[in-house]
Structures are given as structure tokens and as C-alpha cells.
Amino acid sequence: MKKVSVCVPTYNRPEMVGQLIKTYLYQDYPNRELVISDDSSNDSVERVTMSFNDPSIKYFKNSENLGYCENLLVALERATGDYIVILGDDDLLLKENTLSRYARTFDENDETYYIYCNSVQISNDLKVDLLRHYFSEDTYINKGKEAMCSIWLYSTFIPGMGLRNKIPFRALYPDHTMLYPQVEMVGHIINTYDSYGLSDFLVAGRAHDEQLGFKAVLGERVKGGELHGNVEIYQIFEYLKDKYSLDLDDTFISVHQIRAYMEIMLKEKMFLGNKYIKPNYRNFCEMSDVARRSLKLKASYYIALVLPGWAIGVIRFFYLKKRSFRDRELIKQVDADLARKLL
């Protein structure tokens, strides 16, 4: 039985790390380890981690603050398993068989080096906001152009990224500080090896105002050099396109990013205010002709500018309710499972 490492870079989130550990301990896969790479300014995460007294939990305290970009790489390099599953410190393993599904998929697909899965977005109070349907069925994805168009952009969210631990991570990692270093790394991997998409909802990620993307926009809790995600994505694509001679333009990025940014922009208004919406929208339009011509994106921009934050919150609440209506039975089950494990 191959060993699976769950890698978690963390910074000052002891309560969330404790919840993550509880879902890790529920896993039915026996040959596993949890690698916690701690960038915190105090010992709060260490105290929570040690309180579980489980030998498969491997805790590492960085001697100096590395920042998310370097800490993620260090967490990967500390893994001793054959396979790796990455979580943020505010994420959860949703099902008891999550690690088993990753291990079995890697075991059965020798040429697969990258796996991603459907996921659930939860709030800080552990309630399901929506289900992210990336794959309607389990899908084998060929390296190169097919993988770039179908699975690459999902890696902007790290929960559920699965890697075969034969990859020279440092050699494929960006050599400068980035908001999305994993996106560049995954771009290298999926242009070199095949990928796999899992249709099961196996992990959960939080949506909240302490997320790194919002902190980077504010210039807080980052190491410097990070750009807004919409800018970084296009820069990474141009680099990968040249390196792997991809016969592909960036239209697929614009279509994906417009859909994602219509939601993110409303969250930026709620958490950051108008000051940051204007330059971020302008930068996106400068990077993409498709974005500049999108009437839906423009309408979302003016709605975000005009409405107060509380009104945006109300709109977003009903928007999420509408999106999640078709999944209401599954959401009830997920809510019940999370309550059983964590509350």
C-alpha cells in the first residue's frame, strides 16, 4: 500500500487547522501522514497540532517566516509519501475515503501525475455555500493542450490538488514570489504528464475575508511581488505557452476568469471596498479583450461600485441559494457529515 501525504502550509489559523486534523483522522486510508508546515508568528498552531498526539501528524515550524509561496514548496518537499494531497489550512477532507480515492486513482493510472476533484465551498460556520462541479464523471486528461483547457485553471484553488511524489517540485516552481505559484507548477506538470479529474466531492474549501488573495490585494501578510490573480494568470500562460510551444490563445482563460471574477468582484467589494475594485477591473480589461467587451462583467462591476457592501451580501446570499438549489439534498448530507465530525 502506497503512502499518502496530506500537505498543509499554514499561518496563524489554529482553530481551522484543528478542524482539518479532525477530518484527516476520519480517513479510512491507513498508510498516511499529515505534513503541517507552520509559518505562524506564535505557537498556537503547534499547540493545537500536538494536542492530537497522533504519530502520523508531522509538524514542522519554519525558523523564519517564508510566506505562502515558499511555504507551499517547503511543505511538498517535506512529504515522504508516494502520493500528495494539498490542502490550505482553512480546508477540510470531506469524505472518509478521500485519500483512498486519490491513492486508487494513482495506482490504476501510471501515467497520471496530477489529480483534481470536485469540491464544496463552505462558510466559516461550516455550512455549505455551494458545490463546485468541475467534472461530471471521472475523466482521464491527456497532457498538453487538452489539460490546459480542461483542468489547469482549477488550480487557482489548492484544496484537492493531488500530485505523484516523483515530481522535481523545486525545478518546476516559480523562482520569484507569486500569489499563484501552484498554478505555474501545475502548468509544467500537466504539459509533461497526464492528469485525472475525479467527479466525487472529496474536499471542502472556505470562503472568507482572511483569504490570501484578499490580503495580497491589500498588501498584507505577503512577502512582496504578488499580483492580482487576473494579472498573474495571463503572465503564467504566456510563459507556459512559449515554453511548451502551445498552439493555444488565451480566450479560454478569459471565459473562465470572467465567470469567476464576477463572483470575486462582489466579494472584493464586501471585504475591501471600492478602492480596490476599480484598478483590479481595469487591469483585467487591459489583459483581456474578451473581458473588456463582456457586458456581464461590466454590469457586475457597476453593481459592485454602486451598491453598499451589505446589499452585495444579500445579493450574494440569494445567488448562492439559487446555484445550490439543484444540489440541496447533497448539501444537506454534507452539512450533516461536517456537523458529525467537527461540531
FENFEN-V581886 format. One line per field, one symbol per residue. ss: DSSP state (@ for helix, = for strand, . for the rest). phi: phi as a letter, one per 40 degrees, with the letter a starting at -180 (. if undefined). burial: I if it has 24 or more other C-alpha atoms within 12 Angstrom, else O. A space follows every 10 residues. Layout:
# FENFEN-V581886
ss: ???
phi: ???
burial: ???
This chain:
# FENFEN-V581886
ss: ...======= ...@@@@@@@ @@@@@..... .=======.. ...@@@@@@@ @.....==== =.....@@@@ @@@@@@@... ..======.. .==....@@@ @@@@@@@@.. .========= ==.....=== ==......== =...@@@@@@ .@@@@@.... ====....@@ @@........ @@@@@@@@@@ @@.======= ======.... .@@@@@@@.. ........@@ @@@@@@@@@@ @@@....... @@@@@@@@@@ @@@@@@@@@@ @@.@@@@@@@ @@@@@@@.@@ @@@.@@@@@@ @@@@@@..@@ @@@@@@@@@@ @@@.@@@@@@ @@@@@@@@@@ @@.
phi: .ccbbcbbcb afbccccccd cdcccccccc caabbbbcbc cabccccccc ccfbcccbbb bccaccgddc cccccccccb ccbbbbbccb baccbcbdcc ccccccdcbc ccbabbbcbb cbcccgbcca bcccbcadbc bccgddcccb bcccccbccg cbbccbccdc cccccacbcb ccccccdccc cbbcbabbcc cbbbbcbacc ccdcccccgb fbchhcbddc cddccccccc dccbfccacc cccccccccc cdcccccccc cbgcdbcccc cccccccacc cccccccccc ccccccccdc ccccccdccc ccccccbccc cdccdccccc cbc
burial: OIIIIIIIII IIIIIIIIII IIIIIIIOIO IIIIIIIIII OOOOIIOIIO OOOOOIIIII IIOOIIIIII IIIIIIIIII IIIIIIIIII IIIIIIOIII IIIIIIOOOO IIIIIIIIII IIIOOIIIII IIIIIOOOII IIIIIIIIII IIIIIIIIII IIIIIOIOII OOIIOOIIII IIIIIIIIII IIIIIIIIII IIIIIIIIII IIIIIIIIOO IIOOOIIIII IIIIIIIOOI IOOOOOOOOI OIIIIIIIOI IIIIIIIIII IIIIOIIOOI IOOIIOIIOI IOOOOOIIOI IOIIIOOOOO OIOOOIOOOI OOOIOOOOOO IOOIIOIIOO IIO
